[in-house]
Amino acid sequence: MNRKLWLFMLVAMFAGLTLKAQSVGEIKVKKLGPANLNYRKSPKRVAISDFQVNYQTALTLEDEKKGGKMWRGGIKGDAKASLTVVLDGLNPDDLQKLTNQLYAQYVNDLKAQGFEIASIDEVWNHNAFVKNREKRWELKAGEGPEQGKAFGVILTRPSTQKFVVPLKTFDKNKPGLASLADYVEGTENKVVNQKRDFIWNKVVIEVTVFEDGQGEMSKTLNRHAGSAQVKVETNFKVNEASTNRFDMGTFMARGGVEIQDVLERQKFEAGMNADRDKLGTDYGVLRVWSVEDREKTNFATVVCDPSKYLKGAEMAVDAFLKSTVQEMAAKAN
């Protein structure tokens, strides 16, 4: 009898721990846009112009301090530190499948709130896109995992639906990403500001696993000391930079959406102190100071459990999307 009671308590304990580990905390949705933002006069139709999920799998940080004369005499050399941390264990094809699944659930969430999903052709044929459209935009579905804008980021779009996607370069006389981002935002704002029979929607999600682990105070002290230092910490979450935009309103999660027990919390760092010569060497008729430039490079790998990662990403992204849809719907009814 005692043995059965002990087994029951053990099972209950592990079940409780699992439930706690897989729960999503409170999400505080932040809204950016006009103070009187609402969708009560808008059509109950949503046109999803873009839906992308960016999965961070690596992060590189660098810090460099230039040498030169020191305040109280002497000189110091340059100091540089760099750190690259890579996530190992994921299959990019699994990330694509997850994105397809998340998109299907997102569409269901919108329909559950009473919204019809408008055809992507209504966006594609909008006046804002028609001019020089073939040179600047393309209508396409996700074609599998691809390189994102930043190093170590895998960008995915649903392969089950087409979206209006900007061509990566269209103006050879201007810097690529900066001019492209400005043009994309400007065109999207034109769509929002013109009359149409749908609510324009764009979803951009960032699932991050690494972040800068060095505080501003530490960076300030290192800057004055002439020391180069970088730190990276593991922290699995839907990043606060993730957005769900409906017309002029952008919905975000304050602080992001964190899921526990996906990755073990780890810290990595690389540092280098500058070489200094305060006194120099006296050669009789002159004094010579000599220093070397120093550099430190570290590399680390974090192995993840793919099943935990995929489940955690599913829960965090789904929670983010549901929360933002609910906030939007509350302003439409």
Beta strands, then each sheet from edge to edge (+ up, - down):
strand 1: 29-32
strand 2: 45-56
strand 3: 58-65
strand 4: 68-69
strand 5: 75-76
strand 6: 79-88
strand 7: 116-117
strand 8: 137-141
strand 9: 146-147
strand 10: 153-156
strand 11: 162-166
strand 12: 199-212
strand 13: 228-238
strand 14: 243-246
strand 15: 249-253
strand 16: 257-258
strand 17: 267-272
strand 18: 276-277
strand 19: 281-282
strand 20: 287-288
strand 21: 294-303
sheet 1: 1+ 15- 14+ 12- 2- 7-
sheet 2: 1+ 15- 14+ 12- 13+ 16-
sheet 3: 1+ 15- 14+ 12- 2- 10+ 9-
sheet 4: 1+ 15- 14+ 12- 13+ 17-
sheet 5: 3+ 6- 21-
sheet 6: 4+ 5- 18+
sheet 7: 8+ 11-
sheet 8: 19+ 20-
end
